Amino acid sequence: MTATRTKLVIRNAKPRDIPAILPLYEKVYGVAYGYTADQIAGQINKFPDGQFVAEFEGQIVGHCVTFMINSSTALAPHTWNEITGGGFAARHDPEGDMLYGMDVIVDSEFRRLRIGQRFYKVRQDLCQWLELKGILFGGRIPGYQRHQREYPNPADYVEAVKSSKLRDPVLSFQLRQGFELVGILRNYMPEDFESCGHATQMFWRNPLAQETIKAKPSLGDTALPERVRVATVQFQMRRINSIDDFEQQVEYFVDIASDYRADFVTFPELFTLQLLSLESKPLGPVEAIEKISEYTPRFIAFMERLAVSYNINIIGGSHPSRMEDGDIHNVAYIFLRDGSVHTQQKLHPTPSERTWWNIKGGEGNSVIQTDCGPIGVMICYDSEFPEIARHLVDQGALMLFVPFCTDERRGYLRVRYCCAARAIENQCYVVLSGVVGNLPNVENMDIHYAESCILTPSDFPFARDGVAADTAPNTETVAIADLSLSDLLTARQSGAVQNLKDRRFDLYRVAWK
């Protein structure tokens, strides 16, 4: 008896699929109209059960995106941007009673395999498993533009397709799949030239007896741990005699956090500048940053080894690094315990960083997938720009890590107050780690002030003052806290305030270039 390998598989999309999904959208929709990697990550992190890919002989040839929402919102007039939260599935409601179909695409070279039909079937299976009322979506009518003069009212065009007077490649297919026409969504997607911006509001009714349906809440990725233990290091800058002294100091704190079975340990911004105390004479600002950048390969190799050997995820503060184009950027290195290394550039250098060190602002702001869920990193000044945290949370981040370096209390409080605001408005945890001590022979790094802390939203499941753990000012120490991810997800759905859920998507959104 022999068996051959399965050729076509419909399965849940994973973050590792994103690089293969992106070119599929460029091929089907064109370069300007596909999703970004951050948007696809947000879809998967918000509702992993509702994202699917079609894989043919190892090649991804189709993609299907869905999320849950309450029927009153889905049935009301809306645009694509409003209902999808700007393409991130940001309006996914785990307590919703309806499945919303956000997108289905199939590589044109594989359309004879009935992949679209398979996607519709898997959506229906998911709807029934979750015991939802049905599936709603805004459907394209790409044949309308050719018949607009004949049918100025899109509703008349749709009626002609329903009565088989005309054929529309999308609407005709959807009607054959058992979807009912609810109405017309005008200006649903203005950039859809073929549909003249309009869409049909389509509904598939769950054939289960409606009175027996009680939605099963889906709070997100069920693989998430109940609790995550995080440690933040308040690191003291001091003169050292060798690079081994620096590495011993760092390993000491990683060892401590690992002994406490922490999942994450966080170091401060620019803590590697302690290495400049090794120089025999003070260096000028630009010369100093050039020098510290030379330590990058050894720093990465050392921290990567610690993360694996101590079985802990390390937010490696930030370290000035020379880019391929010759510019110096302030870069956070994130070392996961599986051995992978990720980076996040500081997007907003402070005026002093630009003036003294000629540090340039970076690009990109993506979540990092960890074994404890997606996380985001904002380096110091970046935490004072609300759009960055919102972009990370739209991608699914539950925890934000903020390595910082401030010289005196006013600067520290700017970071602290802004991070508290980010925790409240995004209903997420924010972990701060700062440097203390002095480096008299290092330009622009002579004094420091910090009170590192772990902040929570301000609601009943959390600490009364919104602080899970705090440190004494200007003291080298470690703060540790257990953070409940289930409490966080529950607060987003049914807290005293529900900032994420109550956003006015019809009025505003963060559009990331």
ZADO-81695 format. One line per 4 residues: for each residue x, z, y of C-alpha. Coordinates in nm, 4 decimals. Example, Ala and Ser with C-alpha at 12.3 -4.5 7.8 and 13.67 -1.06 7.14 Angstrom:
<nodes>
1.2300 0.7800 -0.4500 ~ 1.3670 0.7140 -0.1060
</nodes>
This chain:
<nodes>
0.0000 0.0000 0.0000 ~ 0.1367 -0.0947 0.3413 ~ 0.0343 -0.0059 0.6959 ~ 0.1184 -0.1657 1.0268
0.1699 0.0062 1.3576 ~ -0.1301 0.0347 1.5921 ~ -0.1036 -0.2323 1.8604 ~ -0.3587 -0.1180 2.1203
-0.4088 0.2468 2.2141 ~ -0.6292 0.4067 2.4808 ~ -0.4820 0.7479 2.5638 ~ -0.4581 1.0002 2.8447
-0.2144 0.9073 3.1208 ~ 0.0928 1.1280 3.1585 ~ 0.3309 1.1749 3.4536 ~ 0.5962 0.9835 3.2584
0.3675 0.6768 3.2697 ~ 0.3722 0.6517 3.6498 ~ 0.6702 0.4111 3.6778 ~ 0.4893 0.1701 3.4411
0.1507 0.2040 3.6154 ~ 0.2807 0.1205 3.9649 ~ 0.3791 -0.2442 3.8963 ~ 0.0453 -0.2979 3.7213
-0.1381 -0.2297 4.0491 ~ 0.0967 -0.4596 4.2399 ~ 0.0196 -0.7343 3.9895 ~ -0.3582 -0.6852 3.9996
-0.4225 -0.5854 4.3633 ~ -0.1087 -0.6961 4.5463 ~ 0.1752 -0.4914 4.6935 ~ -0.0216 -0.3470 4.9857
-0.3250 -0.2179 4.7939 ~ -0.2005 -0.0251 4.4926 ~ -0.1588 0.3498 4.4516 ~ 0.1607 0.5360 4.5316
0.3414 0.7436 4.2715 ~ 0.2290 1.0578 4.4574 ~ -0.1376 0.9553 4.4373 ~ -0.1208 0.8892 4.0625
0.0549 1.2240 4.0129 ~ -0.2269 1.3909 4.2052 ~ -0.4901 1.2259 3.9870 ~ -0.3203 1.3384 3.6670
-0.2498 1.6913 3.7875 ~ -0.6020 1.7430 3.9206 ~ -0.7861 1.6216 3.6107 ~ -0.5589 1.5206 3.3205
-0.8517 1.4726 3.0803 ~ -0.9970 1.2010 3.3037 ~ -0.6969 0.9664 3.3401 ~ -0.6357 0.6940 3.0816
-0.3962 0.4100 3.0112 ~ -0.4219 0.1170 2.7731 ~ -0.0966 0.0671 2.5858 ~ -0.0387 -0.2569 2.3958
0.2700 -0.2588 2.1741 ~ 0.4332 0.0014 2.3985 ~ 0.3457 -0.1763 2.7253 ~ 0.0928 -0.0236 2.9668
-0.1613 -0.2970 3.0426 ~ -0.4529 -0.1013 3.1899 ~ -0.5313 0.2107 3.3902 ~ -0.8540 0.4096 3.4344
-0.9054 0.6906 3.6894 ~ -1.1934 0.9418 3.7001 ~ -1.2740 1.2843 3.8412 ~ -1.5627 1.5315 3.8409
-1.7878 1.5874 4.1406 ~ -2.1339 1.7262 4.2159 ~ -2.4112 1.4685 4.2055 ~ -2.5428 1.5417 4.5558
-2.2067 1.4402 4.7047 ~ -2.1652 1.1370 4.4809 ~ -2.5181 1.0072 4.5511 ~ -2.4879 1.0454 4.9289
-2.3516 0.7522 5.1333 ~ -1.9713 0.7562 5.1327 ~ -1.6589 0.5453 5.1547 ~ -1.3886 0.5132 4.8904
-1.1415 0.7134 5.1008 ~ -1.3914 0.9961 5.1542 ~ -1.5013 1.0336 4.7938 ~ -1.1525 1.0070 4.6415
-0.9742 1.2265 4.8953 ~ -0.7506 0.9412 5.0092 ~ -0.6780 0.8215 4.6547 ~ -0.5520 1.1579 4.5208
-0.8763 1.2551 4.3416 ~ -0.8525 1.5510 4.5800 ~ -1.2289 1.6091 4.5614 ~ -1.2200 1.6773 4.1888
-1.4675 1.9608 4.1343 ~ -1.4258 2.1378 3.7992 ~ -1.7823 2.2649 3.8319 ~ -1.9271 1.9249 3.9190
-2.2117 1.7777 3.7143 ~ -2.1107 1.4121 3.7450 ~ -1.8134 1.1981 3.6470 ~ -1.6960 0.9634 3.9225
-1.5266 0.6376 3.8260 ~ -1.2454 0.5857 4.0743 ~ -1.0690 0.2789 3.9371 ~ -1.0277 0.0528 3.6360
-0.7652 -0.2217 3.6236 ~ -0.6463 -0.4462 3.3411 ~ -0.3498 -0.6805 3.3323 ~ -0.4958 -1.0334 3.3491
-0.2788 -1.1425 3.0561 ~ -0.4587 -0.8955 2.8267 ~ -0.8230 -0.9249 2.9351 ~ -0.9359 -1.0855 2.6095
-0.8728 -0.7543 2.4322 ~ -1.1875 -0.5993 2.5892 ~ -0.9790 -0.3245 2.7458 ~ -1.2263 -0.2783 3.0317
-1.5043 -0.2237 2.7798 ~ -1.2901 0.0312 2.5970 ~ -1.2241 0.2190 2.9228 ~ -1.5972 0.2371 2.9971
-1.6589 0.3707 2.6461 ~ -1.3922 0.6410 2.6751 ~ -1.5418 0.7468 3.0110 ~ -1.8834 0.7761 2.8449
-1.7361 0.9819 2.5610 ~ -1.5713 1.2145 2.8147 ~ -1.8974 1.2465 3.0088 ~ -2.0844 1.3485 2.6942
-1.8117 1.5876 2.5795 ~ -1.8205 1.7615 2.9193 ~ -2.2038 1.7537 2.9059 ~ -2.2345 1.5944 3.2502
-2.5415 1.4168 3.3870 ~ -2.3717 1.0803 3.3963 ~ -2.1131 0.8533 3.5578 ~ -2.1261 0.7248 3.9156
-1.8951 0.4860 4.0957 ~ -1.8742 0.2304 4.3731 ~ -1.8428 -0.1112 4.2114 ~ -1.6785 -0.4141 4.3684
-1.8823 -0.7339 4.4152 ~ -1.5978 -0.9858 4.4434 ~ -1.8333 -1.2852 4.4256 ~ -2.0181 -1.1862 4.7428
-1.7817 -1.3368 4.9985 ~ -1.8455 -1.6866 4.8605 ~ -2.2232 -1.6405 4.8949 ~ -2.2400 -1.4358 5.2164
-2.3965 -1.7165 5.4213 ~ -2.6654 -1.7625 5.1606 ~ -2.7213 -1.3860 5.1300 ~ -2.6331 -1.2105 5.4611
-2.7715 -0.8863 5.3181 ~ -2.5527 -0.7681 5.0270 ~ -2.8607 -0.6138 4.8632 ~ -3.0105 -0.9630 4.8264
-2.6908 -1.0880 4.6635 ~ -2.6968 -0.7986 4.4187 ~ -3.0606 -0.8686 4.3356 ~ -2.9724 -1.2328 4.2659
-2.7034 -1.1187 4.0215 ~ -2.9443 -0.8752 3.8548 ~ -3.1999 -1.1538 3.8037 ~ -2.9255 -1.3810 3.6599
-2.9522 -1.6332 3.9432 ~ -2.5845 -1.5682 4.0152 ~ -2.2943 -1.4241 3.8192 ~ -2.0518 -1.1707 3.9651
-1.7398 -1.1050 3.7524 ~ -1.7597 -0.7281 3.8064 ~ -2.1272 -0.6470 3.8643 ~ -2.2479 -0.8646 3.5771
-2.0066 -0.6878 3.3421 ~ -2.1164 -0.3412 3.4594 ~ -2.4846 -0.4237 3.4121 ~ -2.4091 -0.5327 3.0547
-2.2450 -0.1923 2.9962 ~ -2.5727 -0.0144 3.0675 ~ -2.5123 0.0893 3.4291 ~ -2.8074 0.1128 3.6675
-2.7982 0.0046 4.0299 ~ -2.8630 0.3000 4.2645 ~ -2.7985 0.1327 4.5977 ~ -2.5481 -0.0401 4.8254
-2.2477 0.1416 4.9753 ~ -2.1789 -0.0374 5.3019 ~ -1.8198 -0.0434 5.4304 ~ -1.7135 0.1345 5.1124
-1.3715 -0.0277 5.1176 ~ -1.3212 -0.2402 5.4337 ~ -1.0002 -0.3960 5.2999 ~ -1.1881 -0.5477 5.0014
-1.2223 -0.8976 5.1533 ~ -1.3895 -1.0530 4.8486 ~ -1.6674 -0.7899 4.8566 ~ -1.6882 -0.8033 5.2391
-1.6084 -0.4303 5.2287 ~ -1.9277 -0.3368 5.0423 ~ -1.9860 -0.1924 4.6939 ~ -2.2685 -0.1257 4.4547
-2.3519 0.2345 4.3721 ~ -2.3723 0.2308 3.9937 ~ -2.4959 0.5036 3.7570 ~ -2.4723 0.5529 3.3813
-2.7154 0.8148 3.2556 ~ -2.5968 1.0487 2.9820 ~ -2.8459 0.9818 2.6999 ~ -2.8371 1.3480 2.5946
-3.1546 1.5346 2.6903 ~ -3.0968 1.6235 3.0542 ~ -3.2490 1.9693 3.0290 ~ -2.9884 2.0701 2.7697
-2.6906 1.9722 2.9845 ~ -2.4740 2.2523 3.1185 ~ -2.1430 2.1361 3.2583 ~ -1.8281 2.2706 3.0982
-1.5939 2.3643 3.3841 ~ -1.2618 2.1857 3.3662 ~ -1.0164 2.3730 3.5888 ~ -0.7335 2.1276 3.5372
-0.4491 2.1084 3.2908 ~ -0.5339 2.3436 3.0039 ~ -0.1638 2.3459 2.9122 ~ -0.0910 2.5617 3.2173
0.0184 2.9188 3.1429 ~ -0.2102 3.2031 3.2472 ~ 0.0642 3.3661 3.4534 ~ 0.3981 3.2613 3.5961
0.6745 3.5074 3.6861 ~ 0.8807 3.4128 3.9905 ~ 1.1909 3.5723 4.1427 ~ 1.3285 3.5160 4.4902
1.6877 3.5973 4.5797 ~ 1.7793 3.7303 4.9227 ~ 2.1389 3.6113 4.9165 ~ 2.4139 3.7726 5.1241
2.6688 3.5468 5.2896 ~ 3.0179 3.6999 5.2738 ~ 3.3770 3.5870 5.2722 ~ 3.4971 3.4875 4.9254
3.8444 3.4190 4.7863 ~ 3.7620 3.1390 4.5401 ~ 3.4825 2.9137 4.4252 ~ 3.4667 3.1311 4.1141
3.3554 3.4235 4.3357 ~ 3.0615 3.2153 4.4601 ~ 2.9629 3.1029 4.1117 ~ 2.9831 3.4594 3.9763
2.7537 3.5786 4.2542 ~ 2.5005 3.3038 4.1779 ~ 2.5174 3.3562 3.8013 ~ 2.4645 3.7297 3.8475
2.1259 3.6693 4.0112 ~ 2.0245 3.4038 3.7580 ~ 2.1128 3.6486 3.4804 ~ 1.9044 3.9238 3.6436
1.6012 3.6959 3.6844 ~ 1.6361 3.5757 3.3259 ~ 1.6556 3.9362 3.1975 ~ 1.3199 3.9961 3.3686
1.1874 3.6852 3.1895 ~ 1.1187 3.5040 3.5147 ~ 1.0080 3.1420 3.4903 ~ 1.1582 3.0559 3.8310
1.4387 3.1925 4.0447 ~ 1.4761 3.0736 4.4036 ~ 1.7891 3.0609 4.6206 ~ 1.8016 3.0132 5.0002
1.8669 2.7154 5.2213 ~ 2.2356 2.6359 5.2919 ~ 2.3604 2.9277 5.0806 ~ 2.6421 2.7056 4.9546
2.7981 2.7127 5.3019 ~ 2.9532 3.0390 5.1872 ~ 3.2152 2.8101 5.0300 ~ 3.3438 2.7254 5.3789
3.4848 3.0773 5.4047 ~ 3.7545 2.9533 5.1636 ~ 3.9073 2.7401 5.4384 ~ 4.2306 2.8728 5.5956
4.1042 2.7935 5.9456 ~ 3.7616 2.7465 6.1048 ~ 3.6325 2.3915 6.0773 ~ 3.4354 2.2072 6.3423
3.0643 2.1599 6.2652 ~ 3.0795 1.7978 6.1496 ~ 3.4064 1.8540 5.9621 ~ 3.2542 2.1575 5.7890
2.9520 1.9632 5.6620 ~ 3.1795 1.6845 5.5387 ~ 3.3831 1.9449 5.3486 ~ 3.0847 2.1199 5.1897
2.9478 1.7875 5.0692 ~ 3.2593 1.7482 4.8528 ~ 3.1412 2.0396 4.6366 ~ 2.8189 1.8591 4.5356
2.9192 1.7337 4.1856 ~ 3.0540 2.0730 4.0769 ~ 2.7536 2.2569 4.2237 ~ 2.5073 2.0351 4.0347
2.6920 2.0632 3.7030 ~ 2.7223 2.4426 3.7372 ~ 2.3558 2.5026 3.8242 ~ 2.2321 2.2644 3.5563
2.4265 2.4624 3.2963 ~ 2.2796 2.7912 3.4207 ~ 1.9212 2.6636 3.4035 ~ 1.9588 2.5577 3.0415
2.1691 2.8481 2.9157 ~ 1.9518 3.1160 3.0833 ~ 1.6253 2.9336 3.0048 ~ 1.4968 2.9481 3.3621
1.3886 2.7016 3.6295 ~ 1.6167 2.7292 3.9336 ~ 1.5217 2.6284 4.2870 ~ 1.8820 2.5799 4.3944
1.8353 2.6476 4.7647 ~ 1.9670 2.3562 4.9642 ~ 2.3074 2.1944 4.9905 ~ 2.4305 1.9354 5.2465
2.5007 1.6143 5.0570 ~ 2.6311 1.2720 5.1482 ~ 2.3896 0.9903 5.0645 ~ 2.4819 0.6419 4.9461
2.4360 0.5054 5.2985 ~ 2.6897 0.7576 5.4328 ~ 2.4389 0.9890 5.6036 ~ 2.4422 1.3641 5.5405
2.1098 1.5113 5.4301 ~ 2.0074 1.8715 5.3651 ~ 1.8971 1.8518 5.0015 ~ 1.7223 2.1011 4.7759
1.8311 2.0658 4.4131 ~ 1.5848 2.1833 4.1495 ~ 1.7254 2.2537 3.8028 ~ 1.4683 2.2829 3.5244
1.5359 2.4629 3.2009 ~ 1.4891 2.1405 3.0050 ~ 1.8114 2.0133 3.1674 ~ 1.6535 1.7771 3.4202
1.7605 1.7816 3.7859 ~ 1.5307 1.6948 4.0781 ~ 1.5882 1.6723 4.4520 ~ 1.3873 1.7189 4.7690
1.5410 1.6206 5.1013 ~ 1.4653 1.8167 5.4160 ~ 1.2363 1.5940 5.6186 ~ 1.2697 1.7672 5.9545
1.6215 1.8816 6.0475 ~ 1.6100 2.1441 6.3199 ~ 1.7503 2.0579 6.6635 ~ 2.0646 2.2605 6.5843
2.1156 2.0812 6.2497 ~ 2.0942 1.7462 6.4242 ~ 2.3176 1.8520 6.7138 ~ 2.5841 2.0551 6.5326
2.6011 1.8905 6.1927 ~ 2.4557 1.5412 6.2432 ~ 2.2147 1.5988 5.9540 ~ 1.9537 1.3248 5.9153
1.5912 1.3647 5.8107 ~ 1.5065 1.2587 5.4575 ~ 1.2126 1.0734 5.3073 ~ 0.9607 1.1396 5.0324
0.7664 1.4500 4.9407 ~ 0.6665 1.4509 4.5741 ~ 0.5683 1.7249 4.3319 ~ 0.8013 1.8180 4.0488
0.6466 1.8496 3.7028 ~ 0.7580 2.1713 3.5320 ~ 0.6586 2.3574 3.2182 ~ 0.4596 2.5903 3.4473
0.2688 2.3169 3.6273 ~ 0.3509 2.0966 3.9259 ~ 0.5450 2.2575 4.2113 ~ 0.6543 2.1519 4.5589
0.9572 2.2349 4.7727 ~ 0.9648 2.2577 5.1533 ~ 1.2998 2.3401 5.3141 ~ 1.2644 2.5928 5.5980
1.1512 2.3966 5.9083 ~ 0.9421 2.1644 5.6873 ~ 0.7065 2.4550 5.6163 ~ 0.6077 2.4495 5.9849
0.4464 2.1062 5.9451 ~ 0.1058 2.1462 5.7713 ~ 0.0902 1.7851 5.6524 ~ 0.3754 1.8385 5.4066
0.2149 2.1262 5.2176 ~ -0.1205 1.9459 5.2126 ~ 0.0433 1.6343 5.0676 ~ 0.2050 1.8402 4.7902
-0.1176 2.0248 4.7080 ~ -0.3090 1.6952 4.7002 ~ -0.0636 1.5932 4.4284 ~ -0.1545 1.9065 4.2330
0.1055 2.1643 4.3399 ~ -0.0007 2.5243 4.2741 ~ 0.3232 2.6842 4.3960 ~ 0.5379 2.5909 4.6938
0.8992 2.7091 4.7216 ~ 1.0576 2.7499 5.0663 ~ 1.4354 2.8062 5.0824 ~ 1.5116 2.9047 5.4421
1.7990 3.0028 5.6712 ~ 1.7195 3.1676 6.0055 ~ 1.9530 3.3380 6.2490 ~ 1.7268 3.6060 6.3995
1.3817 3.7595 6.3638 ~ 1.1904 3.5133 6.5827 ~ 1.3092 3.2198 6.3743 ~ 1.2257 3.4050 6.0540
0.8732 3.4862 6.1729 ~ 0.8053 3.1223 6.2521 ~ 0.8742 3.0391 5.8888 ~ 0.6891 3.3444 5.7554
0.3733 3.2945 5.9619 ~ 0.3590 2.9232 5.8845 ~ 0.4057 2.9849 5.5113 ~ 0.1231 3.2402 5.5167
-0.0955 2.9761 5.6801 ~ 0.0067 2.7202 5.4164 ~ -0.0913 2.9657 5.1391 ~ -0.4341 3.0253 5.2942
-0.5286 2.6719 5.3960 ~ -0.4109 2.5201 5.0663 ~ -0.5054 2.8145 4.8401 ~ -0.1637 2.8165 4.6752
0.1332 3.0496 4.6249 ~ 0.4349 3.0202 4.8559 ~ 0.7771 3.1653 4.7633 ~ 1.0338 3.2223 5.0406
1.4058 3.2827 4.9892 ~ 1.6462 3.3464 5.2775 ~ 2.0100 3.4285 5.3460 ~ 2.1432 3.7461 5.5084
2.4935 3.8582 5.6093 ~ 2.7526 3.6880 5.8267 ~ 3.0099 3.4096 5.8087 ~ 3.2126 3.4581 6.1281
3.4482 3.1659 6.0669 ~ 3.1750 2.9074 5.9963 ~ 3.0279 2.7313 6.2998 ~ 2.6484 2.7717 6.3400
2.6307 3.0046 6.0353 ~ 2.7592 3.3284 6.1905 ~ 2.4478 3.5556 6.1804 ~ 2.1326 3.5602 5.9679
1.7984 3.7372 5.9382 ~ 1.5617 3.7329 5.6407 ~ 1.2790 3.9162 5.4686 ~ 1.2206 3.7057 5.1583
0.8737 3.7284 5.0063 ~ 0.6128 3.5832 4.7720 ~ 0.2861 3.5004 4.9503 ~ -0.0641 3.4467 4.8127
-0.3974 3.3284 4.9503 ~ -0.5965 3.5965 5.1321 ~ -0.8881 3.6681 4.8997 ~ -1.0093 3.9301 4.6525
-0.8143 3.8229 4.3387 ~ -0.4843 3.8667 4.5253 ~ -0.2896 4.1417 4.6998 ~ -0.4835 4.2913 4.9933
-0.2350 4.1709 5.2563 ~ -0.1636 3.8345 5.0891 ~ 0.1870 3.9437 4.9823 ~ 0.2639 3.9615 4.6114
0.6214 4.0858 4.6713 ~ 0.8385 4.1600 4.9732 ~ 1.1993 4.2565 5.0463 ~ 1.3658 4.4871 5.2956
1.5095 4.3094 5.6002 ~ 1.8683 4.1879 5.5809 ~ 1.9434 4.3416 5.2415 ~ 2.0804 4.1534 4.9423
1.8118 4.1947 4.6774 ~ 1.5654 4.0245 4.4438 ~ 1.1839 4.0297 4.4597 ~ 0.9781 3.9501 4.1487
0.6041 3.8901 4.1042 ~ 0.3618 3.7684 3.8407 ~ 0.1332 3.4961 3.9760 ~ -0.1971 3.4192 3.8041
-0.2718 3.0472 3.7942 ~ -0.6224 3.1078 3.6609 ~ -0.7022 3.3383 3.9548 ~ -0.5776 3.0681 4.1891
-0.7930 2.7969 4.0332 ~ -1.0957 3.0257 4.0263 ~ -1.0502 3.1150 4.3943 ~ -1.0416 2.7467 4.4830
-1.3813 2.7032 4.3195 ~ -1.5649 3.0246 4.3998 ~ -1.3590 3.2298 4.6458 ~ -1.4942 3.3968 4.9587
-1.3690 3.0838 5.1383 ~ -1.2890 2.7525 4.9684 ~ -1.0556 2.5746 5.2079 ~ -0.9608 2.2889 4.9765
-1.3144 2.2225 4.8584 ~ -1.4675 2.2416 5.2075 ~ -1.2426 1.9848 5.3766 ~ -1.4238 1.7194 5.5821
-1.3004 1.4038 5.4152 ~ -1.5394 1.2045 5.6307 ~ -1.3513 1.3174 5.9439 ~ -0.9805 1.3344 5.8568
-0.7132 1.2916 5.5912 ~ -0.3352 1.2993 5.5561 ~ -0.2111 0.9429 5.5113 ~ 0.1445 0.9412 5.3793
0.3559 0.6302 5.4307
</nodes>
